[in-house]
Every structure is written in C-alpha cells, then in structure tokens.
Amino acid sequence: MKTLIVVPTYNEAGNIEEFLAAVLAATSFGDIQILVVDDGSPDGTGAIVDRISQSESRVSILHRSGKQGLGTAYVAGFRWGLEKGFDALIEMDADFSHDPKYLPEMLRLLQSHDAVLGSRYVPGGGTQNWGLGRKLLSRGGSLYARLILGAPLRDFTGGFNGWKKEVLESIQLSSLRSDGYSFQIELKYRSFKKGFKCVEFPILFVDRKVGHSKMSRRIVLEALWRVWTLRRSIVA
C-alpha cells in the first residue's frame, strides 16, 4: 500500500531533522514517503527539509507562502498525494507529540479499515505533561462533538490519523472549511456520515519539548461553533 505521511510545519526547525529521521526509521518497510507542508517558516524549517530531501528520496516538501493554517496545509498535502497515486495518507505533527513508534500499528490497521485514528481517549491511550486546563479542554471538546454530532468516536480532536484514498476522494477536499481542532472534527464526521469503516487505537500524546504550541483561543472557539454548522449542513 503506497502511503504518504503529511506533516504540516511552521517554525519547527528545532524538531524537524530529528523527527524526520525517527519517521524514516519507523517506516523502513514498504512504499512509505513523507511530505512536509511548510508555511514559509521564518526559522528556516523549509530549508532544513530541502537539504534532507536532496539526499533522502523518501522526503519531499511543499513550500507555501506565509502561515495559511493547519486545515489548508493538510488539504494541500492530501491533494498532492492523491495526484501522485498514493493509496493511503496519514496526518502527523512534527513536534513528537505523535510518536513515530505508532506508525507500524497504524499502517497495519489501515490494511483492513478505511480510517485509523490515534486516540488518547480509548483504553490504553492518554496524555503526558498536560495541565488540568488543557486536559479538560481536549476531553471536553471531543465529548461535546460526540454528543452533538452523534458519532461514536472517543477522540474527535486528535490529529494523528490515517485515511484510505477512497475516504478523502469521497469527502471532496474542496468542501472542507475548518481549521485546527474543527478541521479534525469535520474530517472525521464527514467520513462517519459516508459510512466508512473507522477504528481508534490507543496512543500516548506527549506535549512538545521544543517550540511553542500553535493552539489559540480562536481555534478553540471556531471548533465550538463549527460543530453546530457541521450537524446542520452535512448529510450522508
């Protein structure tokens, strides 16, 4: 199964080289490639990936001008992968909050499922180095989405997910309007409404050690109101 790991970046110079090495080591089997989607990082993240890609054929980069948002970065990466004939696409953060060690299990599960979600809130999953406020926000956000949307997913807001190409083609990427937390909610809800076979598996989410979180109050508020928009507008 030809698989593309899509990694959005903005100012990840302190992480990206070590991260790519770890992902490459964890996926040394099969036809698996990495696409970094960089939003013009002023810290030189894109230049580091350019250098790595010159000697590592499994690494590519898509340069974008300016910070355009997580949702549009993933859509751009998904389109790139679909155009190049990848069978499956994986979303993953570059800050080690999504541990590359989970990739073999995700890829194994993708053989028999349409979507595979790395979940903090199924038995065996969890978070590390989070304060109480962030725990309540994340868990509460997933519960809020689950109750309003009626989809039986435990981790609606998580961003470590794998998708068969048929899911992304059916969803119609041009119709996605969300960013941040709400992008993950919308993608999962659309796949649920389409009737795709989805499974959650446990991961430990560890807070980043280098750099700064991209989470903001605007992203959280967008997710709160976007859930109601999704419920009203999306049909199977």
N, C-alpha and C positions, 0 to 999 in steps of 0.2 A: 504494500500500500504506500504509494508515493505521498509523503507527508511534509507539510510546511509549518514550521513554528514561527508565528508572527509576534514580534517583540517591539512595541512602541517605546520610544525613548525621548526624553527631554532632560538634558543635564544629568547624564548617568556615566560621566567619564570615570568616576571613582569605582564603578561596578562593572562596566561593560566587558572589559577584557577577561576578567576572571569568570564572569557569568558565561560568556560565550564558550570559554574553554570547558566549563563544567557541563554545559548542554551538549557540546560535541562529544565529550567523554561518555555521557549518559545515553547517547543515541548513536553509538558506533556501529549499530546493526541496521540493515535495511536501507531504503531510499528516503532519508530524512534530511531536510535542509532548513536553514534559518533565514528569515528575512527581518532585518531591523528597519523599522519605520521611524526615522528621526526627524523631529520638527525643528530643524535648524538650531540645534543645541549650541548656545554660545560658549559652552565649556569645552567644545571640541569632541564631543561624543561621536559625531559623524565621521570625523577624520580618523579616529581610532578604528572604527569599523571598516572604513575604506582600506586602511592599512592591512587589517586582518584578512579582509576578503581577497586581497591580492595573492595571498599565499594559501588560503583555505577556500576551496571551491564550494564548500557546503554553506558558506556565509555570503549573503547578499545584503545590500542596503538600498532603501528607497528614501531619497532626500526630499523633504518638504520645506517650504519657506515659511518659517515662523510657527509659533505654537498654535495649532489648529484644533486640538482636543483629542482625547482618547478615542471617542467613538469614530470620528472620521479617520483616525490613524488605522484602526482595525479594519474599517471598511476598505480603505486603500490597500491594505495588506491582503485582505481576502480577495479583492478583485485581481490583484497581481498574481496570487496563487491560482485562482480559478482559470485565469487566462493562460497560465503555463501548464495546466493539466494536472494539478495536484488532486489526489483523491480525498485527502483529509487535511484540516487546518486546525492548528492549536493556538490559543491565546495564552500569553505568558508575560509576566512582569520581569523587568531586568534587574531588580534590586534584591534578588534572592528571597523575597517573601514567598515566592513559588519555587520550591526546591526542585532542581533538575532530577533528583533521585526518583521523583514520582512519574517521570515521563515514560519509562518502560511499562508501568502498570496502565497508564492512560492509553498508550498505544495498543496494548493487549486488549483492553476493553473496547476500543474503537473497532476492533475486528468484528464484534458481534452487536454493536449498538450504533445508533445514528449520532448520538451526542453523549459525551462523557464529561461530567462536571467534578472538578476537585472541590470537595465540600468540607468546610470547617465544622458543620453542624450535624453531621451524621455520626453514629458511634465510631470512635477511634480518631475523629478529627478534632481540631481545636486551634487555638491561637496562643502565641507566646510573646511576652514583652508588651502587652497591650494594657492600657489603663482602663479603669472601670467605665469611663465615659465612652471610649471607643468601642468596648465590648457591647455596651447597651445599644449604641447607635447601629452597629453592624447586625447584631442579632435581631434587634427591633425592626430594622429595615427589611430583613428577609421575612420576618413574621408578618409585618404589615403588608408586604407584597403578596405573600401566600394567601392571606385571608381575603384580600380584596380581589385578587385575580383567580383564586380557586384552583391553582396549580399545585400539585403535591411535591414541591421542591423545598428542601431544607435551607439551601444556601443560594438565594436569588441574586445576591450582590457580588458573589465571588467572581474573580476574573481569570481563573486558571481552568480553561475549558477546551475540549476538543470536539470538532464538528466534521461529519462527513460532508463532502461537497454537495450532496443532494439537499442537505438541510439549508445551506447558505443559498443555493440556487433557488430553492422554493420560497425562501423568506423574501427574496428580492431586496438586495442590499440598498438599492436606491431609495427604498421606502423607510429606512431606519433614520430616526430623527433625534435620538437621545445621545447623551454623553455621560461619562463617569459611571456611577452606580446605576443610573437609569438605563444606560446602554446595555449593561449586563442583564438587567431585568427584562428589557424589551426583547433582546435576542432569545432568551430562554422562554419567554412567554409565547413568542411567535412560533418557536419550534414545537412547544407543547400544543398550541392550537392547531398546528398542522398534523398532529398525531404521530410525531417521530418518537422512536424508541430511545429513551434517555435513562442514564444511570448516574448516580452520585457515588463517589468513592472518597474515603477519608484522607485528608491532608492536614498537616500542621502548618499553619500560616505564621511565619516569624517576621516580626516588624523589622524594617530595614535598619542596617547598621551604618550605612554610608549615604549621604544625601538627605533630601527632605521629601516628605510625603506630598503628593500632588492633590490630596483631598482638601476640599474647601467647603465653606458653608453654602456657597452657590450650588455646588454639585449635589449636596445633600437635599437642599430644598427642591431642586429640579426633580430629584427622584421621588419625593413625596407627592408632588402634583402630577408627575408623568404617569404614575401607576393608575390614576383615575382616567387619564386620557387613553391609556392602553386598553383598559377594561371597556371603555365606550366604543373605541374605534376598530379594534382587531376582532375579526371573525375567522373561523376556520377556512 
